[in-house]
Structures are given as structure tokens and as C-alpha cells.
Amino acid sequence: MNLEISTPALLFPAVSLLFLSYTNRFLHLAALIRNLHRDWEKLKDDALRAQIENLRRRLILIRWMQLLGATSLFLCVLSMVSVIFEFHQTGMIAFIVALSLMGVSLACLVLEIWCSGGALQILLNRVEEE
């Protein structure tokens, strides 16, 4: 199979949108953490502690999403450069690894979405207890 330069280039629009989404999630989480920390300082509530732990896990996942996505994009660029200089084997390997890393990044996104539901569950449990 021949890899053409346009094949790895197809990932660029998707990666741009994913990074926008990942960055928005990170910024939103950072604001939530700051607010919860402020509330924790005042109240020392166990529900707040559980929320903060949930946000810690989500923050780790978002960092992995960003790292894997950036590495995937870098490997797409490497793949395109390899195709330009006719190192087709290197280009193919770089592209396959880039696709794999993008898949893992998306799997981290699914886990992060699952954790965000867990944060809401903590609030719902608290409401039911009262």
C-alpha cells in the first residue's frame, strides 16, 4: 500500500477540533477546581473532597489526552515529511502509530466523560442523603 501525503493530512482538521475541545475541558476543570478549593477552605465538607478527587482524576486524563493528541499530530507531520522525501516505510509506520495514539487519546476522552458523570453522581448522592 502506498501512503500519499494527503492521507496523514486528513487528521489535521480532526486534531484541531479535538485540541479545542480538550483545551476547553481543561480550562473548565481548572475553574471548577479553583472554586471547589475555595469552598473546601471554608467548609471542609467530605462531598467537596470527593469532588476534588474526581476532578484530579479527570485532570490527569485530560493531560494524557492532550499529550497523546500532540504526539499523534507530530507523527502525522513526520509521516508527511517522510512521504515527501520518499521514505515510505517510515511514513507508513509513523502514520500507523499516529492513528494508534489518536485512538488512545479518544479512549482517554471516553474515560474522562465517564468520570464527569461520576462528579454529578457525588452531588446527587449528597442531595439524597439530605
C-alpha positions in Angstrom: 0.0 0.0 0.0 1.3 3.4 -0.9 0.9 6.3 1.5 0.1 9.6 -0.1 0.8 12.9 1.5 -2.9 13.7 1.6 -3.7 10.7 3.9 -1.9 11.9 7.0 -3.1 15.4 6.2 -6.7 14.2 6.7 -6.1 14.1 10.5 -5.2 17.8 10.8 -8.8 19.1 10.9 -9.9 16.5 13.4 -6.9 17.1 15.6 -7.5 20.8 15.6 -11.1 20.3 16.8 -10.1 17.8 19.4 -7.5 20.1 20.8 -10.1 22.9 21.0 -12.4 20.5 22.9 -9.6 19.3 25.1 -8.4 22.8 26.0 -12.0 23.9 26.8 -12.4 20.9 29.1 -9.1 21.7 30.8 -10.0 25.4 31.3 -13.4 24.5 32.7 -11.9 22.0 35.0 -9.3 24.5 36.3 -12.1 26.9 37.1 -14.1 24.2 38.9 -11.0 23.2 40.9 -10.3 26.8 42.0 -13.9 27.2 43.1 -14.0 23.9 45.0 -10.7 24.6 46.7 -12.1 28.0 47.9 -15.2 26.2 49.2 -13.1 23.5 50.8 -11.1 26.1 52.7 -14.3 27.4 54.2 -16.4 24.3 54.7 -14.1 21.2 54.9 -17.0 19.1 53.5 -16.5 15.5 52.6 -18.6 15.9 49.4 -16.2 18.6 48.3 -13.3 16.3 49.0 -14.8 13.7 46.8 -15.5 16.2 44.0 -11.8 17.4 44.2 -10.6 13.8 43.9 -12.8 13.2 40.9 -11.5 16.4 39.3 -7.9 15.2 40.0 -8.6 12.0 38.0 -10.2 14.0 35.2 -7.3 16.4 35.1 -4.9 13.6 34.7 -6.9 12.1 31.9 -7.1 15.4 30.1 -3.4 15.8 30.3 -2.9 12.4 28.7 -5.5 13.2 26.1 -3.5 16.4 25.2 -0.1 14.6 25.2 -1.2 11.7 23.1 -3.0 14.0 20.7 0.0 16.3 20.3 2.3 13.3 19.7 -0.2 12.0 17.2 -0.1 15.3 15.3 3.7 15.3 15.4 3.8 11.8 14.0 1.4 12.9 11.2 3.8 15.7 10.3 6.7 13.2 10.4 4.7 10.9 8.2 4.1 13.6 5.6 7.8 14.7 5.6 8.8 11.0 5.2 6.4 10.7 2.2 7.9 13.9 0.7 11.4 12.6 0.9 10.2 9.1 -0.3 10.9 7.3 3.0 7.6 5.4 2.5 8.2 2.7 5.2 9.0 5.4 7.8 6.0 7.4 6.7 3.7 4.4 7.0 4.9 3.4 10.4 4.7 7.0 11.7 1.1 7.2 10.4 0.0 3.9 11.9 1.5 5.0 15.3 -0.2 8.4 15.0 -3.6 6.7 14.4 -3.0 4.4 17.4 -2.1 7.3 19.7 -5.1 9.3 18.5 -7.3 6.2 19.3 -5.8 6.1 22.8 -6.4 9.8 23.2 -10.0 9.3 22.3 -10.3 6.4 24.8 -9.0 8.8 27.5 -11.7 11.2 26.4 -14.3 8.5 26.9 -13.0 7.7 30.4 -13.0 11.4 31.2 -16.6 11.8 30.1 -17.4 8.8 32.3 -15.7 10.4 35.3 -17.6 13.7 34.7 -20.8 11.7 35.2 -19.3 10.4 38.5 -18.9 14.0 39.6 -22.6 14.6 39.1 -23.3 11.4 40.9 -21.5 12.7 44.0 -23.8 15.7 44.1 -26.9 13.5 43.6 -25.9 11.2 46.4 -25.5 14.2 48.7 -28.9 15.5 47.8 -30.4 12.1 48.6 -28.7 11.9 52.0 -30.3 15.2 53.0 
